[in-house]
Amino acid sequence: MKVLYAASEARPFKASGGLAEVAGSLPQALRKRLIGARVVMPLYDSIPQELKDTMTFLTHIVVPVAWRRQYCGIFEARFGGVIYYLIDNQYYFKRDSRIYGYYDDAERFAFFSRAVLEILPHLNGFQPDIIHCNDWQTALVPVYQSVFYAKDPRYQGIKTVFTIHNIEYQGKYGMDILEDVFGLDDRHASLVEHGGDINLMKGGIECADAVTTVSPSYASEILDPWYSHGLDSILKNRGFKVSGILNGIDTAYYDPAADEHIAAKFSLAEPEEKARDKAALQALFELEQSPRAPLIGVVSRLVAHKGFDLVKASAMELLDSSNAQLAVLGTGEWQYESFFKELAQKYPGRVGVKIAFVPEWSRRVYAGSDLFLMPSKSEPCGLSQMIALRYGSIPIVRETGGLKDSVQDSGNGEGNGFSFHDFNADELLRTIYRALQGYADQDGWKILMKRAMECDNSWGKSANAYIRLYKGMVNS
Ligand code: GLC
């Protein structure tokens, strides 16, 4: 079984979010299970030079983008035993360090999606059974396969999977660029048209042989208009091919017993060492050095769907009525950035904020915090809560999507965290108070930490679920 995993970002080459984590770890897990998984992604100019130095040039071809004929270099690299194909075109990918947000993103990813298909005859005999596409940037792969390659025998046996990592970002464009940028004419408009616009995610859902999302709960939530950002009817019609598979994390990469970026390594056998990480985190975030003050960590993009309106509405009451400390790391919308900066000014020594995206610091937050706050309004999967569990930081989450599927409330003496259902600030506050009460009971807390650190969120189960899906498709 051979799988080509197509993604717009993959760790370690280029990352802006959770997709890169998945693209950087699922293929390795598949390979360990004897699936020949390889990855294809764009060769961004901003990929670090030392990684570029590991790439070798395979060949170059010409890729059509509507009426255009574009150069496409194919480079190959290896990482963690996985072969990566990097698609080179400086006109599209020699930009600044951002991956997205350019005026011509539609054309950039139309090129990339077409390239994913065009390179197949040039990979020294690697002929995938499955092309696994992710999010709107590669949603055109199954569309193009059915429009341009249906009669080409080299492409006929290939099945496509389309995974939705976040339904909020759909790749919407005006119908006027259908032909000029996407190379599709009126006969094919219905494949990608939704609500009067071009909607690439809809195209992926329509044309892929299977559609997955990154947790079972999110797979059912997105059938509901509250979560679907307009795509519920499309998904309901295609319900027979939609399923949810919970992401895993790379447990070797996120391992408190081996992490070089944290102040003190610790493990289930030596959990006491975590106290040193807490002291170091308090120092890094300019918090008071108090070993027994419950320290709540946040590592997140600071955007609305992560639930920060609830934090805004409850933070002052929490700080006034408890001895909790707060360490916040992230960047995002101005309103949340400025809220947290003001909060830190108002509560010096109690609230520390870093408006930044620094992966090494995030590890220090996981390692040094007692509790990890993630009250998302929606959360397709969420990886931070899984990393927090592994670092013995007990998650406080809203019961949605992957948070619901990976965190169980410990109120009944089992479970690995604290959770609430309704998206409202009172519920969040009550839940944090329950967590603080739990923290006050030192013996009980040790048991909870042990249960959290013992959770198995490695890729094993999920990789097996993908393999079952692939095999079912190839054999049908
Ligand atoms: C997106 C989602 C997040 C998920 C990640 C990886 O970033 O918002 O919930 O964990 O993709 O699938």
Boltz pocket constraint, residues with backbone or C-beta under 6 A from the ligand:
constraints:
  - pocket:
      binder: B
      contacts: [[A, 17], [A, 18], [A, 19], [A, 22], [A, 164], [A, 165], [A, 166], [A, 214], [A, 247], [A, 379], [A, 380], [A, 381], [A, 382], [A, 383], [A, 402]]
      max_distance: 6.0
